[in-house]
Amino acid sequence: MSKLDKAALGEPATVTAQPDADAFLSVRDLRIHFQTDDGLVKSVDGVSFDVRRGKTLGIVGESGSGKSVTSLGLMGLHRSAPNARVSGEVWLDGQELIAADPDEVRRLRGRKMAMIFQDPLSAMHPYYTVGHQIVEAYRVHHDVSKKAAKHRAIEMLDRVGIPEPDKRVDSYPHEFSGGMRQRAMIAMALVNNPELLIADEPTTALDVTVQAQILDLIRDLQKEFGSAVIMITHDLGVVAEMADDLLVMYAGRPVERGLAESVFSEPRHPYTWGLLGSMPRLDREQTDRLVPIKGAPPSLINVPSGCPFHPRCPYADIPKDNVTRTVRPELTEVGGQHWAACHLSKEQRERIWTEEIAPKL
């Protein structure tokens, strides 16, 4: 789909910030909306971030926050949907993708950017062997024989830890365990040595030992290829281990962004506080029950006015003049390379964090 201006989306026109010249991937004001019979679904509503080579960005949030739609939008997989409206800018190694020709974006998929999907059983075709699918993914971008491509597929299966890869290359997806299917999906994603790897919930439904193996594998392959990695998950433990930078999303918008160490040690948004408070800790004695975030994520058709988190925020009444219910907060810098979208003042956030939140974590 061609690039749309903000007016077509019912949004005020804004000046898009220039992409970071040092970043391999720069996303500016990305919006992905879907027109449905029930109304306009604002799945992604103004997301901006950068990822550099060799670095990992973690994107976290509850189900329905827009994480996976963002990843599919980066890959250009919404372009063919007749009800999708996409705007903003996505710069990949200096090339803008939203306004690019669809065929050009298709040529980049697999070769320059690749994705590990959340459910490899549904992402892989059940009627073709795993090896056949990896071979096809390789031959799309390389003029080689089937024999050479199969040798490459076996090599990749061996690299991701599949036992007896010369035999398992002829197996079907349903003949693999969950962990092996995920490894095969990683092999397919990395067969062309992509410079950007997007991992959408790569450890979902896997036992903890297999999760650790998958994360170690992604980390090792990132070091080998120097890839930029986007890790999309609801598991804060995963991003704490993997991410250099962190983006927290809520209701299709970023509410906090910064260096992972800074966001974990000094979070500045009540939603991030809630996510951290609902995460079990094994490194200290747990004397109190975990505190879940009250309520449920909002409908992306009827996002609350003002701050979208205010119906669930225990501190929504602190700012004066009912501002949390009438004015949508924008990301503002709250520290070095650390931004948050919240109406609480710096002093109020620091007091709440120091006196109420941090002692309970």
NULUMKOL-550113 format. One record per residue (C-alpha): x, y, z. Coordinates in nm, 2 decimals. Layout:
BEGIN
<pt><x>X</x><y>Y</y><z>Z</z></pt>
...
REM end
This chain:
BEGIN
<pt><x>0.00</x><y>0.00</y><z>0.00</z></pt>
<pt><x>0.13</x><y>0.35</y><z>-0.08</z></pt>
<pt><x>0.22</x><y>0.59</y><z>0.19</z></pt>
<pt><x>-0.08</x><y>0.77</y><z>0.34</z></pt>
<pt><x>-0.08</x><y>1.11</y><z>0.50</z></pt>
<pt><x>-0.21</x><y>1.17</y><z>0.85</z></pt>
<pt><x>-0.53</x><y>1.33</y><z>0.73</z></pt>
<pt><x>-0.63</x><y>1.01</y><z>0.57</z></pt>
<pt><x>-0.60</x><y>0.84</y><z>0.91</z></pt>
<pt><x>-0.79</x><y>1.12</y><z>1.09</z></pt>
<pt><x>-0.47</x><y>1.23</y><z>1.26</z></pt>
<pt><x>-0.32</x><y>1.57</y><z>1.30</z></pt>
<pt><x>-0.03</x><y>1.64</y><z>1.07</z></pt>
<pt><x>0.31</x><y>1.63</y><z>1.25</z></pt>
<pt><x>0.67</x><y>1.66</y><z>1.14</z></pt>
<pt><x>0.84</x><y>1.32</y><z>1.14</z></pt>
<pt><x>1.18</x><y>1.32</y><z>1.30</z></pt>
<pt><x>1.47</x><y>1.23</y><z>1.09</z></pt>
<pt><x>1.60</x><y>0.87</y><z>1.11</z></pt>
<pt><x>1.91</x><y>0.80</y><z>1.31</z></pt>
<pt><x>2.21</x><y>0.79</y><z>1.07</z></pt>
<pt><x>2.38</x><y>0.54</y><z>1.29</z></pt>
<pt><x>2.09</x><y>0.30</y><z>1.32</z></pt>
<pt><x>2.04</x><y>0.01</y><z>1.09</z></pt>
<pt><x>1.66</x><y>0.03</y><z>1.14</z></pt>
<pt><x>1.48</x><y>0.36</y><z>1.21</z></pt>
<pt><x>1.10</x><y>0.37</y><z>1.26</z></pt>
<pt><x>0.93</x><y>0.71</y><z>1.27</z></pt>
<pt><x>0.56</x><y>0.76</y><z>1.37</z></pt>
<pt><x>0.45</x><y>0.42</y><z>1.24</z></pt>
<pt><x>0.07</x><y>0.38</y><z>1.23</z></pt>
<pt><x>-0.12</x><y>0.07</y><z>1.12</z></pt>
<pt><x>-0.50</x><y>0.10</y><z>1.13</z></pt>
<pt><x>-0.76</x><y>-0.14</y><z>1.01</z></pt>
<pt><x>-1.10</x><y>-0.04</y><z>0.89</z></pt>
<pt><x>-1.36</x><y>-0.29</y><z>1.02</z></pt>
<pt><x>-1.74</x><y>-0.31</y><z>1.04</z></pt>
<pt><x>-1.72</x><y>-0.21</y><z>1.40</z></pt>
<pt><x>-1.49</x><y>0.09</y><z>1.35</z></pt>
<pt><x>-1.13</x><y>0.19</y><z>1.30</z></pt>
<pt><x>-0.89</x><y>-0.04</y><z>1.49</z></pt>
<pt><x>-0.58</x><y>0.16</y><z>1.58</z></pt>
<pt><x>-0.35</x><y>-0.14</y><z>1.63</z></pt>
<pt><x>-0.03</x><y>0.07</y><z>1.60</z></pt>
<pt><x>-0.07</x><y>0.44</y><z>1.66</z></pt>
<pt><x>0.25</x><y>0.64</y><z>1.64</z></pt>
<pt><x>0.56</x><y>0.42</y><z>1.72</z></pt>
<pt><x>0.92</x><y>0.54</y><z>1.68</z></pt>
<pt><x>1.24</x><y>0.36</y><z>1.77</z></pt>
<pt><x>1.59</x><y>0.28</y><z>1.64</z></pt>
<pt><x>1.79</x><y>-0.04</y><z>1.63</z></pt>
<pt><x>2.17</x><y>-0.05</y><z>1.56</z></pt>
<pt><x>2.37</x><y>-0.34</y><z>1.42</z></pt>
<pt><x>2.46</x><y>-0.60</y><z>1.68</z></pt>
<pt><x>2.21</x><y>-0.46</y><z>1.93</z></pt>
<pt><x>1.88</x><y>-0.60</y><z>2.06</z></pt>
<pt><x>1.56</x><y>-0.40</y><z>2.11</z></pt>
<pt><x>1.30</x><y>-0.56</y><z>2.34</z></pt>
<pt><x>0.93</x><y>-0.47</y><z>2.28</z></pt>
<pt><x>0.70</x><y>-0.56</y><z>2.57</z></pt>
<pt><x>0.34</x><y>-0.52</y><z>2.66</z></pt>
<pt><x>0.02</x><y>-0.72</y><z>2.72</z></pt>
<pt><x>-0.17</x><y>-0.90</y><z>2.45</z></pt>
<pt><x>-0.33</x><y>-0.65</y><z>2.22</z></pt>
<pt><x>-0.08</x><y>-0.37</y><z>2.28</z></pt>
<pt><x>0.03</x><y>-0.37</y><z>1.92</z></pt>
<pt><x>0.37</x><y>-0.56</y><z>1.94</z></pt>
<pt><x>0.31</x><y>-0.82</y><z>1.68</z></pt>
<pt><x>0.13</x><y>-0.59</y><z>1.44</z></pt>
<pt><x>0.43</x><y>-0.36</y><z>1.46</z></pt>
<pt><x>0.66</x><y>-0.65</y><z>1.36</z></pt>
<pt><x>0.44</x><y>-0.75</y><z>1.07</z></pt>
<pt><x>0.43</x><y>-0.39</y><z>0.96</z></pt>
<pt><x>0.81</x><y>-0.37</y><z>0.95</z></pt>
<pt><x>0.82</x><y>-0.68</y><z>0.73</z></pt>
<pt><x>0.56</x><y>-0.52</y><z>0.49</z></pt>
<pt><x>0.31</x><y>-0.80</y><z>0.55</z></pt>
<pt><x>0.01</x><y>-0.57</y><z>0.59</z></pt>
<pt><x>0.05</x><y>-0.40</y><z>0.25</z></pt>
<pt><x>-0.18</x><y>-0.64</y><z>0.07</z></pt>
<pt><x>-0.46</x><y>-0.62</y><z>0.33</z></pt>
<pt><x>-0.74</x><y>-0.42</y><z>0.17</z></pt>
<pt><x>-0.86</x><y>-0.28</y><z>0.50</z></pt>
<pt><x>-0.51</x><y>-0.18</y><z>0.63</z></pt>
<pt><x>-0.40</x><y>0.18</y><z>0.64</z></pt>
<pt><x>-0.02</x><y>0.22</y><z>0.70</z></pt>
<pt><x>0.17</x><y>0.55</y><z>0.74</z></pt>
<pt><x>0.49</x><y>0.68</y><z>0.89</z></pt>
<pt><x>0.85</x><y>0.59</y><z>0.79</z></pt>
<pt><x>1.05</x><y>0.27</y><z>0.82</z></pt>
<pt><x>1.42</x><y>0.32</y><z>0.72</z></pt>
<pt><x>1.62</x><y>0.00</y><z>0.67</z></pt>
<pt><x>1.99</x><y>0.06</y><z>0.61</z></pt>
<pt><x>1.90</x><y>0.40</y><z>0.45</z></pt>
<pt><x>1.61</x><y>0.27</y><z>0.24</z></pt>
<pt><x>1.25</x><y>0.38</y><z>0.32</z></pt>
<pt><x>1.01</x><y>0.09</y><z>0.31</z></pt>
<pt><x>0.66</x><y>0.23</y><z>0.36</z></pt>
<pt><x>0.66</x><y>0.42</y><z>0.03</z></pt>
<pt><x>0.88</x><y>0.16</y><z>-0.15</z></pt>
<pt><x>0.76</x><y>-0.07</y><z>-0.43</z></pt>
<pt><x>0.60</x><y>-0.39</y><z>-0.29</z></pt>
<pt><x>0.82</x><y>-0.60</y><z>-0.51</z></pt>
<pt><x>1.13</x><y>-0.43</y><z>-0.37</z></pt>
<pt><x>1.01</x><y>-0.50</y><z>-0.01</z></pt>
<pt><x>0.95</x><y>-0.86</y><z>-0.10</z></pt>
<pt><x>1.30</x><y>-0.89</y><z>-0.23</z></pt>
<pt><x>1.43</x><y>-0.76</y><z>0.10</z></pt>
<pt><x>1.23</x><y>-1.01</y><z>0.31</z></pt>
<pt><x>1.44</x><y>-1.31</y><z>0.39</z></pt>
<pt><x>1.76</x><y>-1.16</y><z>0.25</z></pt>
<pt><x>1.80</x><y>-0.84</y><z>0.45</z></pt>
<pt><x>1.53</x><y>-0.88</y><z>0.71</z></pt>
<pt><x>1.37</x><y>-1.20</y><z>0.85</z></pt>
<pt><x>1.12</x><y>-1.30</y><z>1.11</z></pt>
<pt><x>1.08</x><y>-1.58</y><z>1.36</z></pt>
<pt><x>0.71</x><y>-1.63</y><z>1.39</z></pt>
<pt><x>0.53</x><y>-1.70</y><z>1.72</z></pt>
<pt><x>0.39</x><y>-2.04</y><z>1.62</z></pt>
<pt><x>0.62</x><y>-2.23</y><z>1.39</z></pt>
<pt><x>0.37</x><y>-2.51</y><z>1.34</z></pt>
<pt><x>0.12</x><y>-2.27</y><z>1.17</z></pt>
<pt><x>0.40</x><y>-2.06</y><z>1.01</z></pt>
<pt><x>0.55</x><y>-2.36</y><z>0.83</z></pt>
<pt><x>0.36</x><y>-2.53</y><z>0.55</z></pt>
<pt><x>0.24</x><y>-2.87</y><z>0.67</z></pt>
<pt><x>0.25</x><y>-3.04</y><z>0.32</z></pt>
<pt><x>0.62</x><y>-2.97</y><z>0.26</z></pt>
<pt><x>0.92</x><y>-3.10</y><z>0.44</z></pt>
<pt><x>1.12</x><y>-2.87</y><z>0.66</z></pt>
<pt><x>1.42</x><y>-2.90</y><z>0.43</z></pt>
<pt><x>1.21</x><y>-2.82</y><z>0.12</z></pt>
<pt><x>1.09</x><y>-2.49</y><z>0.28</z></pt>
<pt><x>1.44</x><y>-2.39</y><z>0.38</z></pt>
<pt><x>1.56</x><y>-2.47</y><z>0.03</z></pt>
<pt><x>1.29</x><y>-2.25</y><z>-0.13</z></pt>
<pt><x>1.37</x><y>-1.97</y><z>0.11</z></pt>
<pt><x>1.74</x><y>-1.99</y><z>0.01</z></pt>
<pt><x>1.68</x><y>-2.02</y><z>-0.37</z></pt>
<pt><x>1.46</x><y>-1.72</y><z>-0.38</z></pt>
<pt><x>1.76</x><y>-1.50</y><z>-0.32</z></pt>
<pt><x>2.04</x><y>-1.72</y><z>-0.46</z></pt>
<pt><x>2.08</x><y>-1.87</y><z>-0.81</z></pt>
<pt><x>2.20</x><y>-2.21</y><z>-0.70</z></pt>
<pt><x>2.10</x><y>-2.57</y><z>-0.77</z></pt>
<pt><x>1.86</x><y>-2.77</y><z>-0.55</z></pt>
<pt><x>2.15</x><y>-2.98</y><z>-0.44</z></pt>
<pt><x>2.35</x><y>-2.69</y><z>-0.32</z></pt>
<pt><x>2.05</x><y>-2.53</y><z>-0.15</z></pt>
<pt><x>1.98</x><y>-2.86</y><z>0.03</z></pt>
<pt><x>2.34</x><y>-2.87</y><z>0.15</z></pt>
<pt><x>2.29</x><y>-2.52</y><z>0.28</z></pt>
<pt><x>1.96</x><y>-2.63</y><z>0.46</z></pt>
<pt><x>2.14</x><y>-2.92</y><z>0.63</z></pt>
<pt><x>2.42</x><y>-2.69</y><z>0.73</z></pt>
<pt><x>2.17</x><y>-2.45</y><z>0.89</z></pt>
<pt><x>1.98</x><y>-2.72</y><z>1.07</z></pt>
<pt><x>2.31</x><y>-2.85</y><z>1.21</z></pt>
<pt><x>2.40</x><y>-2.49</y><z>1.32</z></pt>
<pt><x>2.08</x><y>-2.45</y><z>1.52</z></pt>
<pt><x>2.13</x><y>-2.78</y><z>1.69</z></pt>
<pt><x>1.89</x><y>-3.02</y><z>1.51</z></pt>
<pt><x>2.03</x><y>-3.38</y><z>1.56</z></pt>
<pt><x>2.10</x><y>-3.58</y><z>1.25</z></pt>
<pt><x>2.03</x><y>-3.28</y><z>1.02</z></pt>
<pt><x>2.10</x><y>-3.49</y><z>0.70</z></pt>
<pt><x>1.80</x><y>-3.71</y><z>0.80</z></pt>
<pt><x>1.57</x><y>-3.46</y><z>0.96</z></pt>
<pt><x>1.59</x><y>-3.23</y><z>0.66</z></pt>
<pt><x>1.34</x><y>-3.46</y><z>0.50</z></pt>
<pt><x>1.10</x><y>-3.46</y><z>0.80</z></pt>
<pt><x>0.77</x><y>-3.27</y><z>0.81</z></pt>
<pt><x>0.69</x><y>-2.99</y><z>1.06</z></pt>
<pt><x>0.45</x><y>-3.21</y><z>1.26</z></pt>
<pt><x>0.73</x><y>-3.47</y><z>1.31</z></pt>
<pt><x>0.94</x><y>-3.22</y><z>1.50</z></pt>
<pt><x>0.89</x><y>-3.13</y><z>1.87</z></pt>
<pt><x>0.80</x><y>-2.77</y><z>1.97</z></pt>
<pt><x>1.16</x><y>-2.68</y><z>2.04</z></pt>
<pt><x>1.29</x><y>-2.84</y><z>1.72</z></pt>
<pt><x>1.02</x><y>-2.66</y><z>1.51</z></pt>
<pt><x>1.13</x><y>-2.34</y><z>1.67</z></pt>
<pt><x>1.50</x><y>-2.42</y><z>1.58</z></pt>
<pt><x>1.39</x><y>-2.51</y><z>1.23</z></pt>
<pt><x>1.21</x><y>-2.17</y><z>1.20</z></pt>
<pt><x>1.53</x><y>-2.00</y><z>1.32</z></pt>
<pt><x>1.73</x><y>-2.19</y><z>1.06</z></pt>
<pt><x>1.48</x><y>-2.08</y><z>0.78</z></pt>
<pt><x>1.50</x><y>-1.71</y><z>0.91</z></pt>
<pt><x>1.88</x><y>-1.71</y><z>0.91</z></pt>
<pt><x>1.95</x><y>-1.91</y><z>0.60</z></pt>
<pt><x>2.02</x><y>-1.59</y><z>0.40</z></pt>
<pt><x>2.22</x><y>-1.42</y><z>0.68</z></pt>
<pt><x>1.97</x><y>-1.14</y><z>0.73</z></pt>
<pt><x>2.10</x><y>-0.82</y><z>0.89</z></pt>
<pt><x>1.77</x><y>-0.76</y><z>1.08</z></pt>
<pt><x>1.60</x><y>-1.05</y><z>1.27</z></pt>
<pt><x>1.26</x><y>-1.00</y><z>1.43</z></pt>
<pt><x>1.17</x><y>-1.26</y><z>1.69</z></pt>
<pt><x>0.80</x><y>-1.26</y><z>1.78</z></pt>
<pt><x>0.75</x><y>-1.45</y><z>2.11</z></pt>
<pt><x>1.02</x><y>-1.70</y><z>2.01</z></pt>
<pt><x>0.99</x><y>-1.89</y><z>2.34</z></pt>
<pt><x>0.61</x><y>-1.91</y><z>2.38</z></pt>
<pt><x>0.48</x><y>-2.26</y><z>2.49</z></pt>
<pt><x>0.83</x><y>-2.40</y><z>2.53</z></pt>
<pt><x>0.96</x><y>-2.54</y><z>2.85</z></pt>
<pt><x>1.22</x><y>-2.34</y><z>3.04</z></pt>
<pt><x>1.52</x><y>-2.55</y><z>2.94</z></pt>
<pt><x>1.43</x><y>-2.52</y><z>2.57</z></pt>
<pt><x>1.36</x><y>-2.15</y><z>2.62</z></pt>
<pt><x>1.71</x><y>-2.10</y><z>2.75</z></pt>
<pt><x>1.86</x><y>-2.29</y><z>2.45</z></pt>
<pt><x>1.66</x><y>-2.08</y><z>2.20</z></pt>
<pt><x>1.77</x><y>-1.76</y><z>2.36</z></pt>
<pt><x>2.13</x><y>-1.87</y><z>2.37</z></pt>
<pt><x>2.10</x><y>-1.97</y><z>2.00</z></pt>
<pt><x>1.97</x><y>-1.63</y><z>1.90</z></pt>
<pt><x>2.24</x><y>-1.46</y><z>2.10</z></pt>
<pt><x>2.52</x><y>-1.67</y><z>1.95</z></pt>
<pt><x>2.39</x><y>-1.62</y><z>1.59</z></pt>
<pt><x>2.36</x><y>-1.25</y><z>1.65</z></pt>
<pt><x>2.72</x><y>-1.23</y><z>1.75</z></pt>
<pt><x>2.82</x><y>-1.44</y><z>1.45</z></pt>
<pt><x>2.63</x><y>-1.23</y><z>1.19</z></pt>
<pt><x>2.63</x><y>-0.90</y><z>1.37</z></pt>
<pt><x>2.25</x><y>-0.87</y><z>1.32</z></pt>
<pt><x>2.02</x><y>-0.62</y><z>1.46</z></pt>
<pt><x>1.75</x><y>-0.80</y><z>1.66</z></pt>
<pt><x>1.40</x><y>-0.71</y><z>1.77</z></pt>
<pt><x>1.27</x><y>-0.93</y><z>2.05</z></pt>
<pt><x>0.89</x><y>-0.91</y><z>2.09</z></pt>
<pt><x>0.76</x><y>-1.07</y><z>2.41</z></pt>
<pt><x>0.54</x><y>-1.03</y><z>2.72</z></pt>
<pt><x>0.81</x><y>-1.21</y><z>2.93</z></pt>
<pt><x>1.01</x><y>-0.94</y><z>3.11</z></pt>
<pt><x>1.26</x><y>-1.21</y><z>3.21</z></pt>
<pt><x>1.35</x><y>-1.27</y><z>2.84</z></pt>
<pt><x>1.41</x><y>-0.90</y><z>2.76</z></pt>
<pt><x>1.60</x><y>-0.85</y><z>3.09</z></pt>
<pt><x>1.84</x><y>-1.12</y><z>2.96</z></pt>
<pt><x>1.85</x><y>-1.03</y><z>2.59</z></pt>
<pt><x>1.77</x><y>-0.66</y><z>2.53</z></pt>
<pt><x>2.00</x><y>-0.36</y><z>2.51</z></pt>
<pt><x>1.71</x><y>-0.12</y><z>2.47</z></pt>
<pt><x>1.35</x><y>-0.15</y><z>2.57</z></pt>
<pt><x>1.02</x><y>-0.03</y><z>2.43</z></pt>
<pt><x>0.70</x><y>-0.06</y><z>2.64</z></pt>
<pt><x>0.38</x><y>-0.05</y><z>2.45</z></pt>
<pt><x>0.02</x><y>0.00</y><z>2.56</z></pt>
<pt><x>-0.29</x><y>0.04</y><z>2.35</z></pt>
<pt><x>-0.09</x><y>0.06</y><z>2.03</z></pt>
<pt><x>0.14</x><y>0.34</y><z>2.15</z></pt>
<pt><x>0.48</x><y>0.35</y><z>2.33</z></pt>
<pt><x>0.45</x><y>0.46</y><z>2.69</z></pt>
<pt><x>0.82</x><y>0.42</y><z>2.79</z></pt>
<pt><x>1.14</x><y>0.37</y><z>2.60</z></pt>
<pt><x>1.51</x><y>0.37</y><z>2.69</z></pt>
<pt><x>1.81</x><y>0.16</y><z>2.77</z></pt>
<pt><x>1.70</x><y>-0.17</y><z>2.92</z></pt>
<pt><x>1.91</x><y>-0.13</y><z>3.23</z></pt>
<pt><x>1.76</x><y>0.22</y><z>3.29</z></pt>
<pt><x>1.40</x><y>0.11</y><z>3.23</z></pt>
<pt><x>1.43</x><y>-0.19</y><z>3.47</z></pt>
<pt><x>1.62</x><y>0.00</y><z>3.74</z></pt>
<pt><x>1.43</x><y>0.32</y><z>3.73</z></pt>
<pt><x>1.10</x><y>0.28</y><z>3.54</z></pt>
<pt><x>0.91</x><y>0.60</y><z>3.50</z></pt>
<pt><x>0.56</x><y>0.50</y><z>3.39</z></pt>
<pt><x>0.28</x><y>0.34</y><z>3.60</z></pt>
<pt><x>0.22</x><y>0.08</y><z>3.34</z></pt>
<pt><x>0.58</x><y>-0.04</y><z>3.36</z></pt>
<pt><x>0.55</x><y>-0.04</y><z>3.74</z></pt>
<pt><x>0.25</x><y>-0.27</y><z>3.70</z></pt>
<pt><x>0.43</x><y>-0.51</y><z>3.47</z></pt>
<pt><x>0.73</x><y>-0.53</y><z>3.70</z></pt>
<pt><x>0.50</x><y>-0.58</y><z>4.00</z></pt>
<pt><x>0.32</x><y>-0.87</y><z>3.84</z></pt>
<pt><x>0.65</x><y>-1.05</y><z>3.76</z></pt>
<pt><x>0.76</x><y>-1.33</y><z>4.00</z></pt>
<pt><x>1.11</x><y>-1.29</y><z>4.14</z></pt>
<pt><x>1.33</x><y>-1.59</y><z>4.23</z></pt>
<pt><x>1.63</x><y>-1.39</y><z>4.36</z></pt>
<pt><x>1.46</x><y>-1.28</y><z>4.68</z></pt>
<pt><x>1.21</x><y>-1.40</y><z>4.94</z></pt>
<pt><x>0.86</x><y>-1.33</y><z>4.82</z></pt>
<pt><x>0.66</x><y>-1.22</y><z>5.13</z></pt>
<pt><x>0.37</x><y>-1.05</y><z>4.95</z></pt>
<pt><x>0.14</x><y>-1.17</y><z>4.67</z></pt>
<pt><x>0.20</x><y>-1.06</y><z>4.32</z></pt>
<pt><x>-0.01</x><y>-0.75</y><z>4.23</z></pt>
<pt><x>-0.18</x><y>-0.77</y><z>3.89</z></pt>
<pt><x>-0.27</x><y>-0.47</y><z>3.69</z></pt>
<pt><x>-0.63</x><y>-0.40</y><z>3.76</z></pt>
<pt><x>-0.88</x><y>-0.41</y><z>3.47</z></pt>
<pt><x>-0.82</x><y>-0.52</y><z>3.11</z></pt>
<pt><x>-0.64</x><y>-0.36</y><z>2.81</z></pt>
<pt><x>-0.87</x><y>-0.12</y><z>2.62</z></pt>
<pt><x>-1.04</x><y>-0.18</y><z>2.29</z></pt>
<pt><x>-0.83</x><y>-0.05</y><z>2.01</z></pt>
<pt><x>-1.15</x><y>0.08</y><z>1.85</z></pt>
<pt><x>-1.25</x><y>0.29</y><z>2.15</z></pt>
<pt><x>-0.92</x><y>0.39</y><z>2.31</z></pt>
<pt><x>-0.99</x><y>0.60</y><z>2.62</z></pt>
<pt><x>-0.94</x><y>0.97</y><z>2.58</z></pt>
<pt><x>-0.64</x><y>1.14</y><z>2.74</z></pt>
<pt><x>-0.39</x><y>0.89</y><z>2.87</z></pt>
<pt><x>-0.51</x><y>0.55</y><z>2.75</z></pt>
<pt><x>-0.39</x><y>0.39</y><z>3.07</z></pt>
<pt><x>-0.58</x><y>0.62</y><z>3.30</z></pt>
<pt><x>-0.88</x><y>0.38</y><z>3.37</z></pt>
<pt><x>-0.64</x><y>0.13</y><z>3.52</z></pt>
<pt><x>-0.39</x><y>0.37</y><z>3.67</z></pt>
<pt><x>-0.39</x><y>0.41</y><z>4.05</z></pt>
<pt><x>-0.23</x><y>0.75</y><z>4.02</z></pt>
<pt><x>-0.46</x><y>0.90</y><z>3.75</z></pt>
<pt><x>-0.61</x><y>1.15</y><z>4.00</z></pt>
<pt><x>-0.29</x><y>1.30</y><z>4.11</z></pt>
<pt><x>-0.23</x><y>1.54</y><z>3.82</z></pt>
<pt><x>-0.46</x><y>1.84</y><z>3.84</z></pt>
<pt><x>-0.74</x><y>1.96</y><z>3.61</z></pt>
<pt><x>-0.84</x><y>1.61</y><z>3.51</z></pt>
<pt><x>-0.56</x><y>1.62</y><z>3.26</z></pt>
<pt><x>-0.51</x><y>1.24</y><z>3.25</z></pt>
<pt><x>-0.86</x><y>1.20</y><z>3.10</z></pt>
<pt><x>-0.85</x><y>1.48</y><z>2.85</z></pt>
<pt><x>-0.49</x><y>1.52</y><z>2.72</z></pt>
<pt><x>-0.29</x><y>1.24</y><z>2.56</z></pt>
<pt><x>0.07</x><y>1.25</y><z>2.70</z></pt>
<pt><x>0.36</x><y>1.24</y><z>2.46</z></pt>
<pt><x>0.69</x><y>1.07</y><z>2.51</z></pt>
<pt><x>0.92</x><y>1.32</y><z>2.69</z></pt>
<pt><x>1.28</x><y>1.27</y><z>2.81</z></pt>
<pt><x>1.30</x><y>1.18</y><z>3.18</z></pt>
<pt><x>1.67</x><y>1.09</y><z>3.19</z></pt>
<pt><x>1.96</x><y>1.01</y><z>2.97</z></pt>
<pt><x>1.82</x><y>0.82</y><z>2.67</z></pt>
<pt><x>1.51</x><y>0.74</y><z>2.87</z></pt>
<pt><x>1.15</x><y>0.86</y><z>2.77</z></pt>
<pt><x>0.81</x><y>0.82</y><z>2.92</z></pt>
<pt><x>0.46</x><y>0.93</y><z>2.83</z></pt>
<pt><x>0.30</x><y>1.03</y><z>3.17</z></pt>
<pt><x>0.13</x><y>1.33</y><z>3.32</z></pt>
<pt><x>0.29</x><y>1.28</y><z>3.66</z></pt>
<pt><x>0.56</x><y>1.53</y><z>3.73</z></pt>
<pt><x>0.92</x><y>1.42</y><z>3.76</z></pt>
<pt><x>0.91</x><y>1.47</y><z>4.14</z></pt>
<pt><x>0.58</x><y>1.28</y><z>4.17</z></pt>
<pt><x>0.72</x><y>0.98</y><z>3.98</z></pt>
<pt><x>1.04</x><y>0.97</y><z>4.17</z></pt>
<pt><x>0.85</x><y>0.98</y><z>4.51</z></pt>
<pt><x>0.60</x><y>0.71</y><z>4.41</z></pt>
<pt><x>0.88</x><y>0.49</y><z>4.28</z></pt>
<pt><x>1.11</x><y>0.53</y><z>4.58</z></pt>
<pt><x>0.84</x><y>0.51</y><z>4.85</z></pt>
<pt><x>0.57</x><y>0.28</y><z>4.71</z></pt>
<pt><x>0.69</x><y>0.07</y><z>4.42</z></pt>
<pt><x>1.06</x><y>-0.01</y><z>4.45</z></pt>
<pt><x>1.03</x><y>-0.15</y><z>4.81</z></pt>
<pt><x>0.78</x><y>-0.41</y><z>4.69</z></pt>
<pt><x>0.98</x><y>-0.53</y><z>4.39</z></pt>
REM end
